[in-house]
Amino acid sequence: MASRSDEPGCLFCGRRAKLTAEHVLSKNIWKHIPFTGRFAVEIRKVQDDIETTERTTASNPGGLASGKLYCKRCNGGWMQNMDQSISGLVGPMINGRPQSLTPTQRYDLSVWITKLALVYESLAGSDRVVPQTNYETFWRERRPFPNNPIQLAKYTGPGFSHAFTRQGIRKYYLKEVIGLEGILINFVVGQFVAYAALPVDERRGLVVAGNDAWRTQIWPSVTLASVRWPPPHSIPDKETFVELSKPLL
């Protein structure tokens, strides 16, 4: 029998323990999606300008699992509690109902979106770019990464109830690409869309496409006033969703 010291560490807290599979969307979130039957789940990945798409179906939109990367204390504790606490706010947005988001609500959404983005990034397995130190920082502080933008949009097109894209944010030196300085995670749940930049170096702020008629930035906060969701334009189809998922760097 393997000893506890032989167990791999939890990606968030680092504790060596039996790891559990994390379903990206818990029942506290997917219960808001107003569909029955089986759900389309679509994963789009772009690496070196080559796009690959994986499609699957599940009995619920939370059927996408990250693999066994998180301990039960995290997975069944603060991660689940975070979903439960945000459920009442994000639920109406998943169903497309307009919201006026206060600074506190925008911050709470940004924390939850960062958690989800980190879990989506962990689906990359050996291709994961964001280091474990960033996961541990989030676990300790439970806040978004400073100066790394989070934006919201609305999806009204057909085709899926849950999807995400993962794209590298390139690092340049004298106009030459020398690696990646971050990952841009974009996901849609029902009609709710979020864009989150995850840095390789948590001290470095990333630059991605700014506010426009499609997207509203909620982090870093740019105003103390309430912010209306959705933005003026909704995303009408999968093609536009993918096009707007590009970092534009």
Wavefront OBJ file of the C-alpha trace (Angstrom):
o trace
v 0.000 0.000 0.000
v 1.331 3.444 -0.917
v 2.070 5.765 1.955
v 0.551 9.241 2.201
v 3.951 10.675 1.246
v 3.725 8.796 -2.071
v 0.430 10.449 -2.984
v 0.606 13.277 -5.558
v -0.089 16.735 -4.207
v -3.356 18.608 -4.693
v -2.924 21.175 -7.456
v -4.427 23.916 -5.271
v -3.318 23.332 -1.684
v -0.376 20.993 -2.330
v -1.537 18.565 0.356
v -0.566 14.953 -0.309
v -3.838 13.064 -0.149
v -6.170 10.935 -2.210
v -7.215 13.077 -5.164
v -10.728 13.338 -6.579
v -12.105 14.195 -10.016
v -13.315 17.782 -10.244
v -16.402 18.307 -12.415
v -15.797 21.751 -13.838
v -19.411 22.782 -13.262
v -20.959 21.595 -10.024
v -24.674 20.904 -9.588
v -25.010 24.369 -8.016
v -24.212 25.856 -11.450
v -25.540 23.430 -14.054
v -28.961 23.278 -12.388
v -29.598 26.728 -13.908
v -29.250 25.572 -17.523
v -32.828 25.206 -18.813
v -32.355 22.128 -20.991
v -33.295 18.468 -20.715
v -31.783 15.326 -22.180
v -28.105 15.233 -23.042
v -25.873 18.293 -23.214
v -23.343 19.281 -25.832
v -19.902 20.011 -24.424
v -17.360 21.527 -26.783
v -13.645 22.124 -26.150
v -11.660 24.269 -28.556
v -7.893 24.534 -28.244
v -5.562 26.676 -30.314
v -1.821 26.105 -30.370
v 0.511 27.649 -32.943
v -2.547 28.888 -34.867
v -3.847 25.312 -35.284
v -7.316 24.774 -33.846
v -8.555 21.422 -32.606
v -12.092 20.776 -31.402
v -13.377 18.032 -29.138
v -17.101 17.425 -28.846
v -18.859 15.170 -26.382
v -22.205 14.826 -24.670
v -23.061 14.289 -21.045
v -26.190 13.686 -18.982
v -25.562 17.078 -17.404
v -23.361 19.997 -18.482
v -21.097 19.366 -15.503
v -20.041 16.074 -17.059
v -16.665 17.493 -18.105
v -14.155 16.390 -15.457
v -10.629 17.667 -14.866
v -9.143 14.360 -13.830
v -7.922 13.599 -10.343
v -5.985 16.740 -9.500
v -7.658 18.109 -6.363
v -7.974 16.711 -2.857
v -11.369 16.058 -1.305
v -10.825 18.878 1.199
v -10.572 21.387 -1.664
v -12.960 19.775 -4.136
v -15.713 19.102 -1.637
v -14.959 22.132 0.526
v -14.133 25.670 -0.566
v -14.446 24.936 -4.316
v -17.980 23.618 -3.908
v -18.844 26.365 -1.431
v -17.704 29.002 -3.923
v -20.069 27.594 -6.553
v -22.910 27.531 -4.051
v -22.355 31.121 -2.919
v -22.232 32.487 -6.498
v -25.157 30.379 -7.758
v -27.841 32.950 -6.957
v -25.983 35.689 -8.842
v -24.817 33.773 -11.903
v -27.995 31.688 -12.324
v -30.116 34.479 -13.846
v -27.194 35.424 -16.122
v -26.937 31.824 -17.368
v -30.577 32.259 -18.381
v -29.865 35.592 -20.052
v -31.627 37.900 -17.606
v -30.056 41.396 -17.414
v -28.232 42.299 -14.216
v -26.835 45.448 -12.628
v -23.572 44.326 -11.014
v -22.270 46.185 -7.973
v -18.511 46.370 -7.270
v -18.877 43.610 -4.663
v -20.768 41.371 -7.078
v -18.183 41.987 -9.809
v -15.403 41.036 -7.405
v -17.210 37.865 -6.283
v -17.808 36.896 -9.918
v -14.144 37.557 -10.737
v -12.975 35.263 -7.938
v -15.286 32.466 -9.095
v -14.324 32.928 -12.761
v -10.626 32.737 -11.819
v -11.255 29.450 -10.017
v -13.083 28.038 -13.036
v -10.392 29.279 -15.443
v -7.697 27.533 -13.401
v -9.714 24.306 -13.475
v -10.192 24.602 -17.255
v -6.437 25.157 -17.608
v -5.777 21.973 -15.633
v -7.625 20.026 -18.372
v -4.562 20.649 -20.567
v -2.642 18.008 -18.625
v 1.025 18.014 -19.588
v 0.404 21.073 -21.801
v -0.660 23.165 -18.796
v 1.214 26.492 -18.868
v 0.060 28.116 -15.615
v 2.412 26.905 -12.846
v 1.245 25.270 -9.639
v 2.541 28.249 -7.656
v -0.308 30.304 -9.170
v -2.842 27.681 -8.087
v -1.401 27.777 -4.576
v -1.521 31.593 -4.529
v -5.194 31.534 -5.479
v -5.897 28.877 -2.847
v -4.289 31.035 -0.134
v -5.712 34.403 -1.168
v -8.970 33.572 -3.032
v -8.754 36.641 -5.246
v -8.290 37.319 -8.962
v -4.749 37.827 -10.225
v -3.955 41.581 -10.077
v -3.985 43.457 -13.390
v -5.116 40.431 -15.401
v -8.428 41.223 -17.084
v -11.727 39.395 -16.683
v -14.582 40.243 -19.046
v -18.190 39.157 -19.482
v -20.333 38.664 -22.577
v -23.631 37.032 -23.544
v -24.126 34.106 -25.930
v -27.459 33.715 -27.732
v -26.479 31.281 -30.454
v -27.234 27.578 -30.922
v -24.962 24.597 -30.678
v -23.834 24.113 -27.104
v -24.762 24.753 -23.505
v -21.224 24.534 -22.167
v -18.006 25.209 -24.053
v -14.585 26.698 -23.520
v -11.558 27.780 -25.475
v -7.941 27.889 -24.340
v -5.433 30.022 -26.209
v -1.864 31.040 -25.520
v -0.888 34.680 -24.997
v 2.435 34.950 -26.746
v 5.588 36.454 -25.312
v 7.737 38.478 -27.698
v 11.320 39.655 -27.788
v 12.282 41.944 -30.673
v 9.138 40.851 -32.524
v 10.059 37.178 -32.167
v 7.834 34.776 -30.260
v 9.895 33.324 -27.413
v 7.172 31.515 -25.492
v 3.897 32.130 -23.692
v 3.313 34.668 -20.949
v -0.176 33.492 -20.166
v -3.328 31.675 -21.204
v -6.683 33.181 -22.164
v -9.572 30.986 -21.020
v -13.028 31.738 -22.411
v -16.113 29.762 -21.470
v -19.850 29.789 -22.041
v -22.476 28.335 -19.712
v -25.963 28.804 -21.098
v -25.944 32.492 -22.092
v -23.205 33.509 -19.642
v -19.746 34.067 -21.182
v -16.527 34.886 -19.340
v -12.998 35.713 -20.499
v -10.126 35.316 -18.021
v -6.408 35.906 -18.544
v -4.187 33.614 -16.473
v -0.545 34.712 -16.171
v 2.516 32.495 -16.084
v 4.105 35.060 -13.759
v 1.390 36.220 -11.349
v 3.211 39.538 -10.848
v 2.878 40.440 -14.513
v -0.263 41.998 -15.942
v -1.439 40.664 -19.291
v -2.930 42.678 -22.123
v -5.868 41.286 -24.099
v -8.661 42.748 -26.206
v -10.335 45.585 -24.333
v -13.936 46.571 -23.700
v -16.097 46.758 -26.807
v -19.740 46.319 -27.750
v -19.401 42.560 -27.130
v -17.560 42.500 -23.780
v -17.702 44.248 -20.413
v -14.684 44.264 -18.122
v -15.346 43.498 -14.461
v -11.750 43.029 -13.288
v -9.685 45.022 -12.562
v -12.590 47.228 -11.561
v -12.751 50.441 -13.573
v -15.663 52.106 -11.775
v -17.402 52.200 -8.393
v -20.771 52.449 -10.122
v -22.863 49.411 -10.982
v -22.169 47.861 -14.390
v -24.921 46.565 -16.625
v -24.848 43.082 -18.095
v -25.182 42.112 -20.887
v -23.138 44.402 -23.169
v -24.912 46.077 -26.117
v -24.192 43.207 -28.549
v -24.729 39.506 -27.852
v -22.603 36.768 -29.427
v -24.906 35.228 -32.066
v -23.079 32.003 -33.020
v -20.150 29.690 -32.344
v -17.985 31.282 -35.015
v -18.221 34.715 -33.381
v -17.562 33.158 -29.969
v -14.329 31.622 -31.251
v -13.277 34.811 -33.067
v -13.805 36.896 -29.923
v -11.816 34.325 -27.920
v -8.547 35.342 -29.548
v -6.142 37.319 -27.333
v -5.453 39.709 -30.253
v -1.737 39.795 -29.465
l 1 2 3 4 5 6 7 8 9 10 11 12 13 14 15 16 17 18 19 20 21 22 23 24 25 26 27 28 29 30 31 32 33 34 35 36 37 38 39 40 41 42 43 44 45 46 47 48 49 50 51 52 53 54 55 56 57 58 59 60 61 62 63 64 65 66 67 68 69 70 71 72 73 74 75 76 77 78 79 80 81 82 83 84 85 86 87 88 89 90 91 92 93 94 95 96 97 98 99 100 101 102 103 104 105 106 107 108 109 110 111 112 113 114 115 116 117 118 119 120 121 122 123 124 125 126 127 128 129 130 131 132 133 134 135 136 137 138 139 140 141 142 143 144 145 146 147 148 149 150 151 152 153 154 155 156 157 158 159 160 161 162 163 164 165 166 167 168 169 170 171 172 173 174 175 176 177 178 179 180 181 182 183 184 185 186 187 188 189 190 191 192 193 194 195 196 197 198 199 200 201 202 203 204 205 206 207 208 209 210 211 212 213 214 215 216 217 218 219 220 221 222 223 224 225 226 227 228 229 230 231 232 233 234 235 236 237 238 239 240 241 242 243 244 245 246 247 248 249
